[in-house]
Amino acid sequence: MNNFTTPFSFTLPTKIVYGPGCLKSLSEELKSFGGKRPVIVTDKGVKNAGILDKVTAILEMDKTEYIVYDGVEANPKDVNAEEGARIARDFNADSIIAVGGGSPIDCAKSVGVLLAHNDDNIKKYEGKTAATKPLPLLITIPTTAGTGSELTFSSVITDTKNNYKMTVKSQYTAAKVAICDPELTLTLPSHITASTGMDALTHAIEAYTATCAEPISDAVALYAVELISGSLLTAVNEGENLEARSAMLLGSMLAGIAFSHSDVASVHCVAESLGGVYDLPHGVCNAIFLPYVMDYNMNWCMERYARIAKAMGIEFKTVEEGAKAAVNAVKKLAVDVKLPLFSSLNVDEKSFEKLAEMSARNISTESNPRPMTKEDYMTVLKNAYAGNL
């Protein structure tokens, strides 16, 4: 499936600052875009790891006034974004610095949406068209190699009333600057390295096979697959290996660019439903369902799966052989990095119908290469639970 004659546009509004030690450029970047009173949005894990201290030390050295909101939860909630916005308003913040993985960064984007629209209800901005105003200056500092949120146009927030993950998506939510320092990922625990790494791999694979893929997203997605599949196991087993950590961060960044300009698809739809209902780690959910959705999609994008196998360094003789090898390789990688099986997560099979219905309603279902109904999602859920490929 080629897409050379399909019109597309490509916008990357975020300045990328990358490299070991580049965190030290924070004050310079903040000043260059007029930021004087930032709110730092982060979580307790980043604070306890000592990374927040590295950020605040740079600001204090430059005598920059700031306030910290560190109440972001895993799978960030609507109440987190709304609380962060209140704190920012009370401080008269003119800018936002997001420090952490996808949860703080996504939350920071939604804080920015609320500040931009002078509102206190993030649920009003679900979808692709509701956020219509430029955010205050947003600088993102990723501490994991997984979500790519530092470069994406999306913020995924849990609606706590309905236990539902909603997406706030707009080019306005993109960061002005992403400071991507691989050294900040060196202390990431192995299980988080594994789950966020599989999240990034899912972004790359779904971006490459989505119905709205385009040539530039294809290119960065394939390189992301190569980097992530070739470095994740080393990063998990040798956490202080800076080369592996750097490759993972680059791969995650590229995957983020890819799915921002293409989309994710049914893996994310079912993973977000599962995470919304059971509050499970997003990367773990993606790792569980990636091979099963790929297998279900097989006949709809076999050539693209074979190309993914090639990016993973797999040799094969036929397109069908390559596509099947890709499915098996992503499943093996999830096992090798010791991520759990679906059947081990204490998920009630009686909830499958609700999960399938929520997945079918997800806005990215339309981007899956194979059309997916509630019944199709039920099949995927049952296959994953039974371990049937």
Summary of the structure (lengths in Angstrom):
residues: 389
radius of gyration: 19.7
end to end distance: 24.1
largest distance: 62.9
contacts: 1496
relative contact order: 0.11
helix: 58%
strand: 11%
